[in-house]
Amino acid sequence: MSQADRMTRTDRKAILPGLVRGYVRWIDRVNRVVGLFAMYLVVAMIGILLYSSIMKAVAIPPLWTLEMAQFVMAAYYMLGGGWSLQHDSHVRMDLIYSLWSPRRRAMVDCVTILFLIFYLGVLLYGGFSSTAYAMRYGETSYSSWAPYMAPIKIVMCIGVALMLLQAFAQFFRDLALALGEELP
């Protein structure tokens, strides 16, 4: 019997520190709540577009409806990114990935998620820069409605930050699985 087989279940849980486990649970909980909220933004977008359609048939459509629907849609997919990553519902090119064991997939994911973390870090840096510019100079859209851009840019930065935090949580989850432990 090997030493790994002799380890009790409590010994195996000691692979990752309690702080990391708490972080993964906390980020999962936050992204679950934000993702469920984001799901309802589709209903808000449908309401805005329905209002626009009714007003177009009855009177002159308001200037704000199309752009507001675009803002709501942007908030929907940016705030839902962390939830999508958490539930593994993002798009994946799966040629040989599904043939691998869960542990091998976790090992590969530990490496590939580092690219996602780098990308999200760069995206967040650019988002902060763009948001700061929008806030400092009162940037508005080029449409005839001309809404301020800072609120949607703030929402987009929050969405990227939540996805980055979820990517770290996913890295820890994959690392644990690669080491022979499964995090809930």
C-alpha positions in Angstrom: 0.0 0.0 0.0 1.5 3.3 -1.1 1.7 6.4 1.1 -0.9 8.2 -0.9 -3.3 5.3 -0.3 -2.6 5.4 3.4 -3.5 9.1 3.6 -6.8 9.7 5.2 -9.5 11.9 3.7 -8.6 14.8 6.2 -4.9 14.5 5.2 -5.8 14.9 1.5 -7.8 18.1 2.2 -4.6 19.7 3.6 -3.1 20.0 0.1 -4.5 23.5 -0.3 -4.6 25.9 2.6 -7.9 26.9 4.2 -7.5 30.5 2.9 -7.5 29.3 -0.7 -10.5 27.1 -0.1 -12.3 30.1 1.5 -11.3 32.3 -1.5 -12.7 29.7 -4.0 -16.0 29.4 -2.0 -16.3 33.2 -1.7 -15.7 34.0 -5.4 -18.0 31.2 -6.4 -20.8 32.6 -4.2 -20.2 36.2 -5.5 -20.2 35.2 -9.1 -23.3 33.0 -8.6 -25.2 36.0 -7.2 -23.9 38.4 -9.9 -24.6 35.8 -12.7 -28.2 35.3 -11.5 -28.7 39.0 -11.5 -27.2 39.3 -15.0 -29.6 36.7 -16.3 -32.5 39.1 -15.5 -30.9 41.8 -17.6 -32.1 40.0 -20.7 -35.6 40.6 -19.4 -34.8 44.3 -19.0 -33.4 44.4 -22.5 -36.5 42.7 -24.0 -38.6 45.3 -22.1 -36.6 48.2 -23.5 -36.8 46.8 -27.1 -40.6 46.0 -26.7 -41.1 49.6 -25.5 -39.2 50.9 -28.5 -41.3 48.7 -30.9 -44.6 49.9 -29.4 -43.5 53.5 -29.5 -42.4 53.1 -33.1 -45.9 51.8 -34.1 -47.7 54.4 -32.0 -45.5 57.5 -32.2 -41.9 58.4 -32.7 -39.5 56.0 -31.0 -37.3 57.4 -28.2 -33.7 58.1 -29.1 -32.4 56.2 -26.0 -33.9 52.7 -26.5 -31.5 51.1 -29.0 -28.3 52.3 -27.2 -29.8 51.5 -23.8 -30.5 48.0 -25.0 -26.9 47.7 -26.2 -25.6 48.9 -22.8 -27.9 46.4 -21.0 -26.6 43.6 -23.3 -23.0 44.6 -22.6 -23.7 44.5 -18.9 -25.3 41.1 -19.3 -22.4 39.4 -21.0 -19.7 41.1 -19.0 -21.3 40.4 -15.6 -22.1 36.8 -16.7 -18.5 36.0 -17.6 -17.5 34.8 -14.1 -20.6 32.7 -13.8 -20.0 31.2 -17.3 -16.4 30.3 -16.3 -17.6 28.9 -13.0 -20.1 26.6 -14.6 -17.7 25.6 -17.5 -20.3 26.9 -20.0 -17.9 28.9 -22.2 -16.9 27.9 -25.7 -14.1 25.3 -25.9 -12.5 23.6 -28.9 -12.8 20.0 -27.9 -10.9 17.7 -30.2 -9.1 15.5 -27.7 -9.9 17.2 -24.4 -13.0 15.1 -23.7 -11.0 11.9 -24.1 -8.6 12.8 -21.3 -9.1 11.9 -17.6 -10.4 14.6 -15.3 -6.9 14.8 -13.7 -5.1 15.3 -17.0 -7.7 17.9 -18.1 -7.0 19.8 -14.8 -3.2 19.7 -15.4 -3.7 21.2 -18.9 -6.2 23.7 -17.6 -3.7 24.8 -14.9 -1.4 25.9 -17.7 -4.0 27.3 -20.2 -5.8 29.3 -17.6 -2.6 31.3 -17.0 -3.1 32.7 -20.5 -6.7 33.7 -19.6 -5.5 35.4 -16.4 -2.9 37.3 -18.4 -5.4 38.4 -21.0 -8.0 39.4 -18.4 -5.3 41.4 -16.5 -4.4 43.3 -19.6 -8.1 43.8 -20.4 -8.7 45.1 -16.9 -5.8 47.5 -17.0 -7.1 48.9 -20.3 -10.6 49.1 -18.9 -9.4 51.1 -15.9 -7.6 53.4 -18.2 -10.6 53.9 -20.4 -12.9 54.3 -17.4 -10.7 56.9 -15.8 -10.6 58.8 -19.1 -14.4 58.7 -19.4 -14.8 59.9 -15.9 -12.2 62.7 -16.1 -13.4 64.2 -19.4 -17.1 63.3 -19.2 -16.9 61.1 -22.3 -20.3 60.7 -24.1 -21.4 58.4 -26.9 -21.4 59.8 -30.4 -25.2 59.1 -30.8 -27.8 61.8 -30.8 -28.8 60.7 -27.2 -25.2 61.1 -26.1 -25.2 59.3 -22.8 -22.2 59.3 -20.5 -20.0 56.3 -21.0 -18.5 56.0 -17.5 -21.4 54.0 -16.0 -21.2 51.2 -18.6 -17.4 51.2 -18.5 -17.5 50.8 -14.7 -19.9 47.9 -15.1 -17.6 46.3 -17.7 -14.5 46.7 -15.4 -16.5 45.0 -12.6 -17.4 42.2 -15.0 -13.8 41.7 -16.1 -12.6 41.8 -12.5 -15.1 39.2 -11.4 -14.1 37.0 -14.3 -10.4 37.4 -13.4 -11.1 36.5 -9.7 -13.1 33.5 -11.0 -10.2 32.5 -13.2 -7.9 32.4 -10.2 -10.5 30.3 -8.3 -10.7 28.0 -11.3 -6.9 27.7 -11.3 -6.9 26.7 -7.6 -9.7 24.2 -8.3 -7.8 22.7 -11.2 -4.5 22.7 -9.2 -6.2 20.8 -6.4 -7.7 18.3 -8.9 -4.3 17.8 -10.5 -2.8 17.1 -7.1 -5.5 14.5 -6.4 -8.0 16.6 -4.4 -11.4 17.8 -5.5 -12.7 21.2 -4.3 -16.5 21.5 -4.1 
